[in-house]
């Protein structure tokens, strides 16, 4: 988790803003991130943001641990 991620979580929690978290152990997470990436591109989000989403997708793809359906 990056420092930026931690700050977003802390700030959101302090303000009562809901957060949705995915982990690489979730076998559906990569598809969700890739779908989000497409939505961001279609909506015209900045290249910095869409590139960041793809970097995280790559990290999820590279995860070699056990993956399973969410509980």
Backbone as a printed PyTorch tensor [residue, N CA C, xyz], in Angstrom:
tensor([[[  0.8570,  -1.1690,   0.0000],
         [  0.0000,   0.0000,   0.0000],
         [  0.9060,   1.2360,   0.0000]],

        [[  0.5790,   2.1560,  -0.8500],
         [  1.3830,   3.3670,  -0.9450],
         [  1.0020,   4.3610,   0.1510]],

        [[  1.8520,   5.3420,   0.3480],
         [  1.5560,   6.4180,   1.2960],
         [  0.2920,   7.1500,   0.8740]],

        [[  0.1310,   7.3370,  -0.4300],
         [ -1.0740,   8.0030,  -0.9420],
         [ -2.3220,   7.1860,  -0.5980]],

        [[ -2.2370,   5.8610,  -0.7640],
         [ -3.3770,   4.9870,  -0.4180],
         [ -3.7380,   5.1330,   1.0550]],

        [[ -2.7140,   5.1090,   1.9040],
         [ -2.9520,   5.2260,   3.3450],
         [ -3.6280,   6.5550,   3.6770]],

        [[ -3.1710,   7.6320,   3.0380],
         [ -3.7570,   8.9520,   3.2990],
         [ -5.2130,   9.0000,   2.8470]],

        [[ -5.5160,   8.4300,   1.6920],
         [ -6.8990,   8.3960,   1.2050],
         [ -7.7840,   7.6440,   2.1950]],

        [[ -7.3030,   6.5080,   2.6860],
         [ -8.0790,   5.7130,   3.6420],
         [ -8.2850,   6.4900,   4.9370]],

        [[ -7.2140,   7.0490,   5.4670],
         [ -7.3160,   7.8090,   6.7160],
         [ -8.2590,   8.9990,   6.5790]],

        [[ -8.0980,   9.7690,   5.5090],
         [ -8.9480,  10.9420,   5.2920],
         [-10.4100,  10.5450,   5.1140]],

        [[-10.6430,   9.4760,   4.3610],
         [-12.0110,   9.0150,   4.1290],
         [-12.6590,   8.5540,   5.4250]],

        [[-11.9310,   7.7750,   6.1990],
         [-12.4670,   7.2940,   7.4740],
         [-12.7820,   8.4610,   8.4130]],

        [[-11.8950,   9.4420,   8.4540],
         [-12.0980,  10.5950,   9.3350],
         [-13.3410,  11.3970,   8.9390]],

        [[-13.6510,  11.3940,   7.6480],
         [-14.7910,  12.1700,   7.1380],
         [-16.0500,  11.3150,   6.9700]],

        [[-15.9740,  10.0250,   7.2950],
         [-17.1360,   9.1500,   7.1590],
         [-17.4780,   8.8190,   5.7190]],

        [[-16.4860,   8.8660,   4.8390],
         [-16.6920,   8.5490,   3.4230],
         [-16.4900,   7.0400,   3.2360]],

        [[-17.4680,   6.3350,   2.6490],
         [-17.3190,   4.8860,   2.4470],
         [-16.1110,   4.5510,   1.5560]],

        [[-15.5150,   3.4150,   1.8500],
         [-14.3520,   2.9220,   1.1090],
         [-14.6560,   1.4950,   0.6610]],

        [[-14.2080,   1.1370,  -0.5230],
         [-14.3640,  -0.2220,  -1.0450],
         [-12.9650,  -0.7580,  -1.3060]],

        [[-12.6020,  -1.8590,  -0.6900],
         [-11.2430,  -2.3900,  -0.7760],
         [-11.2480,  -3.7400,  -1.4790]],

        [[-10.3040,  -3.9180,  -2.3800],
         [-10.0870,  -5.2030,  -3.0430],
         [ -8.6820,  -5.6810,  -2.6930]],

        [[ -8.5120,  -6.9890,  -2.5850],
         [ -7.1740,  -7.5480,  -2.4060],
         [ -6.8740,  -8.4990,  -3.5580]],

        [[ -5.6010,  -8.7490,  -3.7660],
         [ -5.1880,  -9.6360,  -4.8530],
         [ -5.5930, -11.0850,  -4.5960]],

        [[ -5.9800, -11.4140,  -3.3650],
         [ -6.4600, -12.7670,  -3.0630],
         [ -7.8330, -13.0190,  -3.6600]],

        [[ -8.5630, -11.9670,  -3.9730],
         [ -9.9090, -12.0620,  -4.5480],
         [ -9.7750, -12.3660,  -6.0360]],

        [[-10.2650, -13.5180,  -6.4480],
         [-10.1020, -13.9380,  -7.8470],
         [-10.8770, -13.0480,  -8.8300]],

        [[-11.7660, -12.2100,  -8.3340],
         [-12.5350, -11.3200,  -9.2050],
         [-11.9690,  -9.8990,  -9.2460]],

        [[-11.0080,  -9.6150,  -8.3980],
         [-10.5130,  -8.2500,  -8.2340],
         [ -9.8760,  -7.6750,  -9.5070]],

        [[ -9.0400,  -8.4550, -10.1820],
         [ -8.3640,  -7.9310, -11.3720],
         [ -9.3750,  -7.5070, -12.4240]],

        [[-10.3910,  -8.3160, -12.6560],
         [-11.4240,  -7.9430, -13.6370],
         [-12.1320,  -6.6580, -13.2140]],

        [[-12.3660,  -6.4980, -11.9150],
         [-13.0190,  -5.2810, -11.4210],
         [-12.1300,  -4.0640, -11.6610]],

        [[-10.8380,  -4.2070, -11.4190],
         [ -9.9160,  -3.0900, -11.6350],
         [ -9.8350,  -2.7390, -13.1120]],

        [[ -9.7890,  -3.7410, -13.9640],
         [ -9.7240,  -3.4800, -15.4060],
         [-11.0110,  -2.8160, -15.9100]],

        [[-12.1470,  -3.2110, -15.3600],
         [-13.4130,  -2.5630, -15.7200],
         [-13.3980,  -1.1070, -15.2580]],

        [[-12.8830,  -0.8560, -14.0610],
         [-12.7700,   0.5050, -13.5450],
         [-11.8430,   1.3280, -14.4350]],

        [[-10.7550,   0.7330, -14.8830],
         [ -9.8250,   1.4250, -15.7760],
         [-10.5460,   1.8800, -17.0520]],

        [[-11.3360,   0.9920, -17.6240],
         [-12.0870,   1.3490, -18.8400],
         [-13.0560,   2.4920, -18.5550]],

        [[-13.7540,   2.4140, -17.4380],
         [-14.6860,   3.4920, -17.0760],
         [-13.9430,   4.8180, -16.9240]],

        [[-12.7800,   4.7730, -16.2990],
         [-11.9850,   5.9980, -16.1200],
         [-11.5620,   6.5800, -17.4690]],

        [[-11.0730,   5.7310, -18.3590],
         [-10.6650,   6.2080, -19.6860],
         [-11.8530,   6.7900, -20.4460]],

        [[-12.9770,   6.0860, -20.4180],
         [-14.1730,   6.5480, -21.1310],
         [-14.6870,   7.8690, -20.5690]],

        [[-14.4870,   8.0930, -19.2730],
         [-14.9620,   9.3160, -18.6250],
         [-13.9900,  10.4740, -18.8030]],

        [[-12.7930,  10.1850, -19.3260],
         [-11.8230,  11.2460, -19.5530],
         [-10.9450,  11.5630, -18.3520]],

        [[-10.7760,  10.5940, -17.4530],
         [ -9.8800,  10.8090, -16.3050],
         [ -8.4580,  11.0700, -16.8010]],

        [[ -7.6730,  11.6690, -15.9460],
         [ -6.3010,  12.0190, -16.3240],
         [ -5.4770,  10.7750, -16.6190]],

        [[ -4.4620,  10.9580, -17.4570],
         [ -3.5440,   9.8730, -17.7760],
         [ -2.8230,   9.4150, -16.5090]],

        [[ -2.5100,  10.3430, -15.6370],
         [ -1.8510,   9.9880, -14.3770],
         [ -2.7050,   8.9960, -13.5820]],

        [[ -4.0040,   9.2490, -13.5160],
         [ -4.8960,   8.3550, -12.7750],
         [ -5.0360,   7.0090, -13.4780]],

        [[ -5.3030,   7.0270, -14.7770],
         [ -5.5010,   5.7570, -15.4890],
         [ -4.2160,   4.9280, -15.5050]],

        [[ -3.0600,   5.5910, -15.5950],
         [ -1.7960,   4.8580, -15.5200],
         [ -1.6190,   4.2290, -14.1400]],

        [[ -2.0250,   4.9480, -13.1020],
         [ -1.9480,   4.4060, -11.7480],
         [ -2.8390,   3.1910, -11.5700]],

        [[ -4.0140,   3.2510, -12.1620],
         [ -4.9310,   2.1030, -12.0940],
         [ -4.2910,   0.9050, -12.7860]],

        [[ -3.6680,   1.1280, -13.9150],
         [ -3.0350,   0.0120, -14.6320],
         [ -1.8200,  -0.5270, -13.8820]],

        [[ -1.0900,   0.3350, -13.1930],
         [  0.0280,  -0.1550, -12.3820],
         [ -0.4920,  -1.0840, -11.2860]],

        [[ -1.5840,  -0.6880, -10.6570],
         [ -2.1510,  -1.5240,  -9.5990],
         [ -2.6860,  -2.8190, -10.2020]],

        [[ -3.3100,  -2.7570, -11.3760],
         [ -3.8000,  -3.9710, -12.0420],
         [ -2.6410,  -4.9250, -12.2960]],

        [[ -1.5090,  -4.3850, -12.7060],
         [ -0.3320,  -5.2080, -12.9590],
         [  0.1460,  -5.8930, -11.6810]],

        [[  0.0940,  -5.1700, -10.5570],
         [  0.4730,  -5.7640,  -9.2730],
         [ -0.4650,  -6.9180,  -8.9140]],

        [[ -1.7520,  -6.7430,  -9.1650],
         [ -2.7270,  -7.8010,  -8.8850],
         [ -2.4800,  -8.9940,  -9.8010]],

        [[ -2.1630,  -8.7260, -11.0530],
         [ -1.9040,  -9.7960, -12.0150],
         [ -0.6550, -10.5930, -11.6190]],

        [[  0.3390,  -9.9010, -11.0860],
         [  1.5980, -10.5460, -10.7180],
         [  1.5150, -11.3120,  -9.3940]],

        [[  0.4640, -11.1000,  -8.6310],
         [  0.3310, -11.7610,  -7.3300],
         [  0.2830, -13.2690,  -7.5320]],

        [[  1.1430, -13.9760,  -6.8240],
         [  1.2490, -15.4190,  -7.0170],
         [  0.6420, -16.2260,  -5.8810]],

        [[  0.0600, -15.5750,  -4.9100],
         [ -0.5630, -16.2880,  -3.8070],
         [ -1.8550, -16.9600,  -4.2220]],

        [[ -2.4640, -17.6480,  -3.2910],
         [ -3.7380, -18.3200,  -3.5460],
         [ -4.8360, -17.2870,  -3.7820]],

        [[ -5.6010, -17.5060,  -4.8100],
         [ -6.7450, -16.6440,  -5.1110],
         [ -8.0180, -17.4580,  -4.9220]],

        [[ -9.0580, -16.7780,  -4.4590],
         [-10.3250, -17.4750,  -4.2650],
         [-11.4640, -16.4980,  -4.4350]],

        [[-12.6720, -17.0440,  -4.5800],
         [-13.8550, -16.1910,  -4.6170],
         [-14.0040, -15.5170,  -3.2560]],

        [[-14.5180, -14.2910,  -3.2450],
         [-14.6940, -13.6290,  -1.9550],
         [-15.7120, -14.3690,  -1.0860]],

        [[-15.5070, -14.2690,   0.2240],
         [-16.4140, -14.9210,   1.1740],
         [-17.7240, -14.1810,   1.2750]]])
